[in-house]
Amino acid sequence: MSRKHRPTDAAPKPHPFQRRGLLYTVYFVLRVAVILMLVAAVLNRNYENVALCVLTLVLFMLPSAFERRLRIDLPDTLEIIILLFIFAAEILGEIQDYYITFPYWDTMLHTTNGFLCAAIGFALVDILNRTERVSLNLSPFYMAVVAFCFSMTVGVMWEFFEFAMDYFVHFDMQKDTILNTISTVNLDPNHGTAAIVVDGIQDVILVLEDGTQKSLGLGGYLDIGIVDTMVDLFVNFIGAVIFSTIGFFYVKGRGRSRIAPRFIPKVLPEEKNDREE
């Protein structure tokens, strides 16, 4: 067969940047921003921020590493949100103090985390469900349940990590909450299990070992983590429920969803893997 009749003379494939331009642009802009902050932290000898910037740069490389290692294709929308999530948590949240400046910053991130983890959990089950080598055939409902449970498990494990850092290293990852009302059985005059409600709390007074007292002027009772933890788990629950519902209808009517495919990773065909290698 002559060359002009060969079927291999197809139109050249577009450059990867043309196909994933927005993703590469976001990655480049965020990476440059982190590098500039890294340089500023080095000049200011703020080594904690240096460590956070280095950690962020490493985390930025993980999505691509997982794609190559696991032979999967992360949708651009999912990958962009992951990059923005890392930047928002480490750079804006920790270095720029957004966790303190914006009270709902942490809540927003935990909601996003619940949504993303449900998407990843759903993808894992969906991939196994469609693999002939694995005898697994879950219904759309059970796939949604597995995705939800995966997301909540990740959320709980993260709260375990935050508690460990606060308890052993004395960080304040579980941010304090100011309350004006508490209920406790420790104030039961009969030493029973009746909860006594204390309302209108305006201040906390510390009594130190030397007997001196110090008013904190907080305007209420200082809760040291339980409210923050439960709010984080609740918004993680909301994010997980939202995507599990989306995933359920995605499988129920395969191919008709416009949202789910933007968040569910896919296994690359063997031929595509060979070509890329």
C-alpha positions in Angstrom: 0.0 0.0 0.0 1.3 3.4 -0.9 1.8 6.1 1.7 -1.0 8.3 0.4 -3.5 5.4 0.9 -2.4 4.6 4.5 -5.2 5.2 7.1 -2.6 6.3 9.6 -2.3 9.8 7.9 -4.9 11.3 10.2 -5.0 14.9 11.5 -2.5 15.6 14.2 -3.7 15.5 17.8 -4.0 18.9 19.4 -1.3 19.9 21.9 -2.2 19.0 25.5 -2.2 22.7 26.4 -4.9 23.3 23.8 -7.1 20.5 25.3 -6.4 21.4 29.0 -5.5 25.1 28.7 -7.6 26.2 31.7 -6.2 23.5 34.0 -2.6 24.3 33.1 -3.3 28.1 33.5 -4.7 27.6 37.0 -1.8 25.3 37.9 0.7 27.8 36.6 -0.8 30.8 38.4 -1.2 29.0 41.7 2.3 27.6 41.5 3.8 31.0 40.8 1.8 32.5 43.7 3.1 29.8 46.1 6.7 30.2 44.9 6.5 34.0 45.5 5.1 33.4 49.0 7.9 30.9 49.6 10.6 33.4 48.7 8.9 36.0 50.9 8.8 33.5 53.8 12.5 32.7 53.4 13.5 36.4 53.4 11.4 36.9 56.5 12.8 33.8 58.1 9.4 32.5 58.7 10.2 28.8 58.5 6.7 27.6 59.3 5.4 29.3 56.3 8.3 27.9 54.2 7.2 24.4 55.3 3.6 25.1 54.3 4.6 26.5 50.9 6.8 23.4 50.2 4.0 21.1 51.3 1.6 23.0 49.0 3.9 22.5 46.0 4.2 18.8 46.8 0.4 18.5 47.1 0.0 20.2 43.7 1.9 17.4 42.0 -0.1 14.6 43.5 -3.1 14.7 41.1 -0.7 14.2 38.1 1.3 11.6 40.0 -1.9 9.6 40.7 -3.0 9.8 37.1 0.3 8.3 35.9 0.6 5.7 38.7 -3.0 4.5 38.7 -3.6 4.9 35.0 -6.7 7.1 35.4 -7.9 10.3 33.9 -9.0 13.1 36.3 -11.6 15.4 34.8 -10.3 18.9 34.4 -13.0 20.3 36.6 -12.1 17.9 39.5 -8.4 18.6 39.2 -8.9 22.4 39.2 -11.1 22.2 42.3 -8.5 20.0 44.0 -5.8 22.6 43.2 -7.9 25.5 44.4 -8.9 23.5 47.5 -5.2 22.9 48.4 -4.4 26.6 47.8 -7.4 27.8 49.8 -6.6 25.5 52.8 -2.8 25.9 53.1 -2.0 29.3 51.6 -5.1 31.4 52.2 -6.3 29.5 55.3 -3.0 29.1 57.2 -0.6 31.7 55.9 -3.1 34.5 55.1 -5.2 33.7 58.2 -8.5 33.3 56.3 -9.6 30.8 59.0 -9.7 33.7 61.4 -10.6 36.5 59.1 -13.6 34.7 57.6 -15.4 32.5 60.2 -17.0 30.3 57.5 -13.8 29.6 55.5 -13.2 26.3 57.3 -16.9 25.3 56.9 -16.7 26.0 53.2 -13.6 23.8 52.8 -15.1 20.9 54.7 -18.2 21.0 52.6 -16.1 20.9 49.5 -14.1 18.1 51.0 -17.2 16.0 51.6 -18.3 16.6 48.0 -14.9 15.7 46.5 -14.4 12.6 48.6 -17.8 11.3 47.7 -16.8 11.8 44.0 -13.6 9.9 44.5 -15.4 7.1 46.4 -18.1 6.9 43.8 -15.4 6.7 41.1 -13.6 3.8 42.8 -16.8 1.8 43.0 -17.9 2.7 39.5 -14.6 1.6 38.1 -14.9 -1.8 39.9 -18.5 -2.1 38.8 -17.5 -1.8 35.2 -14.4 -4.0 35.3 -15.0 -7.5 34.0 -12.2 -9.0 36.1 -14.0 -8.0 39.3 -17.3 -9.8 40.2 -18.9 -6.6 41.6 -22.3 -5.4 40.4 -23.7 -2.9 42.8 -27.0 -1.1 42.2 -27.0 2.7 41.8 -28.4 3.1 45.4 -25.6 1.0 46.9 -23.0 2.8 44.9 -24.3 6.1 46.3 -24.2 4.6 49.8 -20.6 3.5 49.4 -19.6 6.9 48.1 -21.3 8.6 51.1 -19.6 6.2 53.6 -16.2 6.8 52.0 -16.6 10.5 52.2 -17.7 10.4 55.8 -14.9 8.1 56.8 -12.3 10.4 55.3 -13.9 13.3 57.2 -13.8 11.4 60.5 -10.2 10.4 60.0 -9.3 14.1 59.4 -11.0 15.1 62.6 -9.0 12.3 64.4 -5.9 13.9 63.0 -6.9 17.4 64.1 -7.6 16.2 67.6 -4.2 14.4 67.7 -2.4 17.5 66.7 -4.2 19.6 69.3 -3.8 17.0 72.1 -0.2 16.0 71.5 1.4 18.9 69.7 -0.8 21.7 71.2 -1.9 23.1 67.9 -5.4 24.6 67.5 -6.6 22.9 64.4 -10.0 22.3 66.1 -10.8 26.0 66.3 -12.4 27.3 69.5 -16.0 28.5 69.6 -17.5 31.2 71.9 -20.8 30.1 73.5 -23.1 32.0 75.8 -25.1 28.9 77.0 -23.9 25.5 78.2 -25.5 22.5 79.9 -23.5 20.2 82.1 -24.2 17.5 84.7 -21.1 18.5 86.6 -23.1 21.3 88.2 -25.9 19.0 89.4 -26.2 19.7 93.1 -27.3 16.2 93.7 -24.3 14.8 91.8 -26.6 13.0 89.4 -27.2 13.0 85.7 -29.5 16.0 85.5 -28.1 18.6 83.1 -27.9 22.1 84.5 -28.3 24.9 82.0 -26.1 27.9 82.4 -27.2 30.9 80.3 -25.9 34.4 79.7 -22.2 33.6 80.1 -20.2 36.7 79.3 -16.6 35.8 80.3 -14.1 33.1 81.2 -11.7 33.6 84.2 -8.5 31.6 84.4 -7.2 30.6 87.8 -3.5 29.9 87.6 -1.4 27.7 89.8 -0.1 30.6 91.8 -3.6 31.7 92.6 -3.8 34.7 90.3 -6.9 35.2 88.2 -7.1 36.4 84.7 -10.2 37.5 82.8 -10.1 36.6 79.1 -12.8 39.1 78.1 -14.1 36.7 75.4 -17.8 37.6 75.8 -18.8 33.9 76.5 -17.7 30.4 77.3 -14.7 29.0 75.5 -15.5 25.7 73.8 -12.3 24.0 72.8 -13.2 22.0 69.7 -16.4 19.9 70.0 -18.6 22.5 68.2 -16.0 22.9 65.4 -15.7 19.2 65.0 -19.4 18.5 64.8 -20.0 21.4 62.4 -17.1 20.1 60.2 -18.7 16.6 60.1 -22.1 18.0 59.4 -21.1 20.1 56.4 -19.0 17.1 55.2 -22.2 15.1 55.5 -24.0 17.7 53.3 -21.3 17.6 50.6 -21.3 13.8 50.6 -25.1 13.7 50.3 -25.1 16.1 47.4 -22.7 14.2 45.3 -24.0 10.8 46.3 -27.4 12.0 45.0 -25.8 13.3 41.8 -23.9 10.0 41.4 -27.1 7.9 41.9 -28.9 9.6 39.0 -25.8 9.5 36.9 -25.7 5.7 37.1 -29.5 5.4 36.9 -29.4 7.2 33.5 -25.9 6.5 32.3 -24.5 9.2 30.1 -27.3 11.8 30.6 -25.7 13.7 33.5 -23.7 16.9 32.7 -22.4 17.3 36.3 -21.2 13.9 37.4 -18.7 13.2 34.5 -16.9 16.4 35.5 -16.0 14.9 38.9 -15.7 11.2 38.3 -12.2 9.9 37.3 -12.0 7.3 34.6 -9.7 4.4 33.9 -7.6 5.0 30.7 -8.0 2.4 28.0 -5.0 0.1 27.6 -4.2 1.4 24.1 -4.2 5.0 25.4 -1.8 4.0 28.2 0.5 2.3 25.7 0.5 5.4 23.4 1.2 7.8 26.3 4.1 5.6 27.5 
